[in-house]
Amino acid sequence: MTNVRVIKPALAALVAAAACVGGLAFSSAQPAQADTYSDLITAQNQHAASVQREAELKQQLAGASQDLANKVLELDDLTNNKIVAAQAKVTQANEDAATAQDEADAASGRLSAAQKDKETLEEQIKQTGKDYDDAHAAVAQLARDEMHGSNASDVMSVVTGATSTQDFVNSMQSRDALSRNEANAASSAATSLSTSKNRGERLAAIEKQIAVLKTQADEKAASAQTAAETAQSERDALDKLRQEGEARRDELSSMIDSLDSQSAKQAAQTVLIASQVDSYNRQFQKEQQDAANRVDTGNQGGTPSTPVTPAPAPAPAPAPAPAPAPAPAPAPAPSVGGQGTSNGDYGNAYATGQCTYWAYERRRQMGIGTPSYLGNGGDWWRNAPSYGLRVDHNPQVGAALSFLPGQDGADGTWGHVAVVEAVYGDGTFQISEMNVGGLWMMNYRTLTNLGQYWFVH
């Protein structure tokens, strides 16, 4: 009867580990490829849109003074081209800085692990001396386990492919080093150099590896520092452009009344609103980051240049019970142009970053009081009359446009709300709105009034 000796579990695990580590060592990850063609198409489309927008503005501004027309075109270029491009650079620079910092942290971690391995091995050498060979010790133990059997050579051949005892010893040295690698990352470097015959030689290999890792860690740290400085430089450039935009916007605002043409006024106001929206985006991004820092004081990451929590559609505003407040006045108190009221106005109680939050805040900036608990955007037109507010189908600067659920892209359940920024003589009007493309994201658009909208005054 042929006796087949069962391979010892420890030896089987050792071989399996060697196979797994070997497979990992020779696998290669495919580098990520940038979709440069897509980037090119996007750039071409943006340029075409810019050229078309400039041509339309020039047509609308025909008849205006050259100086005023130039100011409108310059502000438009600054807002829709230069600032947009600078923002993209800031976003990329922030991402590069974060990646570089991650790589620096990883390099530092590898260096720390190697230094710890060195300390551990030095302690072992103190106990056993430099000539102690872990691999030979393991082989000796296996030999003792197999000394009563006749199939030792077969086992060696099947498991390791060795054809002699010496081949088996050499193979086991490699297998043992791979086993040590599970708990000692730096020792695997010594294995790859075939110098793990004893602990003294392994120590020398680890020390050599530490020197390499130290150089890599220093290089990664320098790269991270450079990336952080580049990101800061791009942010400073963007802030400078936005400061320039604010100055140009103030200058242009004081000149609009001199325009006689309605189309020229509309063109100038459109450009002004776009610039103002960019300013609002900047303001609310800062407020959002300040709020995040107050919640998570341990956050050490870079300041995001754009909101990072997208929302496909306006979400419902919460309806908590109002804080104790003085009893409302018996009659509503309109604040500006027959609009607004102090009745039910206890401050901005709407969810931050949502359309309702912006509608309240923008009307407050215009000096128009708004009740604090009108509900979701699609409910404002229904709830406003109970506070004495006028609701009709006539747009007016400062009025809140309450979109019905599903109307003009509004959420099918909660509706939406925006604020009228300008009203034109051709039946169109301009609105500003928040949370169309994501929380805190500002947007503006021009709509045509055919009596289908509800305006809360």
C-alpha positions, 0 to 999 in steps of 0.5 A: 500500500502506497503511503502518501504523507500529508503536507504539513499545513505550515508548509502548504501555507508557506507555499501558497503565500509565496505563490500569492506574493509572487503573483502580486510582485509581477502584476502591473497596474495600467496607468490612467489615461487622460481623455485629452480628445474630450478636453479638446472638444470641451475647449472648442465648444467653450470658445465657440460659445464665447464667440457667439455670446460676444457677437450677440452682445455687440449686436445688442449694444449697437448704438451705445457709446464705445466706452460703455460697450467695451466695459460690458464686453470686458466684464463679460469676458472676465466673468464667463471666460477668465474667471471660469478658466482660473477656477478650473486651474484652482480645482486642478491645482487643489486636486494635484496638491491633495494627490501629492500630499497622499503620496508624501504620506504614503512614502513617509509611512513606508519609511516609518515601517522600515525603521520599525523593522530595523529596530525589531531586527536589531533587538532580535540580533541582540538575542541571537547574534547576527549569524542566526538564519531563520530560513535554516531554522525552519528547514531544520524543524521540517527535517525533524518532522519528516525524519521518520518518513520516506517521502521527504524528497517527494514532498520537496519536489511536489511543493517546491520543485526542488530536485535535491536537498540543497535546492530545497534549502535554497528554496525554503530560504526564499519561502521563509523570507516571503513569510516574514514579509507578511509582518515585515515589509522591509525584509522583503526587499532583502529577499529580492536581493537574495541576501536574507541568509542571516539576520546580519545580512538582512539588517544591512539590506534593511538599512540600505532600503531605509536610505532609498525610502528616505530619499523617496520620502524627501522627494515626495514631501518636496513635491507636495510642498510645491503642489501646495504652493502652486494651488495657493498661487492659482487661488490668489490669481482667481481672487485677484480676477474676482476683485477686478470683476467687482470693481468693473461691476460697480463702475458699469452699474453706475453707467447703465442708466445712460443707455437709451436702447432697451436691448442694450440695457438688457445686455448690460444687466445680463452681464452684471447679473452673471458677475453678481452670481459669481460673487454670490458663489464665492461668498456662499462657498466661503460660508460653507467652508467656514461652517464645515470648519466649525463642525470638523475642527480636525479637518486639515485638508485644503479648502475646496474650490467648489462645493462637493455635495451635489444635489440633483434638485431642490430638497424640501426645507425643514419645518421646525417649530419657530423659536419664541418670538414677539407676537406678529403685528395685526396687519402685514407691514410691506417693506419695499415697493409694496413687497415683503412683510415683517409678519412671520419673519424670524430670520432665515430658517431655511435649509442652507444651500437650498433654493429657499435659503437663497430666496429668503437671503436675496430678498433680505439683501433687497430690503424685502421681508419674508416669512421664515416658514413658507415651506418648500419652494413650490408651496410659497405661492400657496402659503404666502397670502396667510402672511398678508403677502400679495401673490399674482402672475406679474413679475417684479424685481425682488419677487419670489417666483414659486415654481410648481412641482415639475414646472420648468425643471423644478423638482416633481415633489418639492417644486422650486423658488427663485428671485426676480432680478430684472424685468424687461419690456419684451415680456421676459425677466431674469431670475437668480436661483440656488441649488439647480446644479447642486447645493450652494450652486448659483444660477441665473436664467431668462424666462418669458412670462405668459401668465403661467408663473406665481410671483410672491411679492 
